[in-house]
Amino acid sequence: MKTIKTPCIGICSTVFGDEVCRGCKRFVHEVIDWNTYSSEQKLLVKDRLDRFTTQVLTGKILIIDTNLFQQSLNTAEVDCEQSEAMQIISLLRKASKQMKALKDHGLQALPEYSAYSANELKELIEAEIHVLSTATYQKNFKRAQTIQQQNSSSSERKASALESRKLFSDANNESEVQLR
């Protein structure tokens, strides 16, 4: 099976304590454990990132000239084996600051976003993908951690209560023995 490349884009914020990377949008444990993941696990992560990117790009940017878009991808050395949405965001990540007009790269912002520069549009898209990733992390992982902590705290309280009852019982038994 073909090696699955890391989604890392070299802007990792998890080293500063972020639970979701501001660069690639992976969860902290995915960044840390990436090299131990099976191909199936890596594909699940990449599929989620692709879904979020597609969701955010829909209604913002269209490809209006596939040849020009392809040329821009080649010039920016963007991986063309990615989905169309990932190609667009990869191109924006690599070249948005130098883009004078999206149409020069085969792209067009929809009317609601036409006043944005390529870089402003990239920043907006990145922020929205990060929000989706963070919400997913909070819903699926933070909640699970909280429940696990509550369960372990509850178990610790039960164990402590049982220990207290045992000590109380032992103390009562000793008292009874001494009274006799």
Beta strands, then each sheet from edge to edge (+ up, - down):
strand 1: 61-63
strand 2: 107-109
sheet 1: 1+ 2-
end
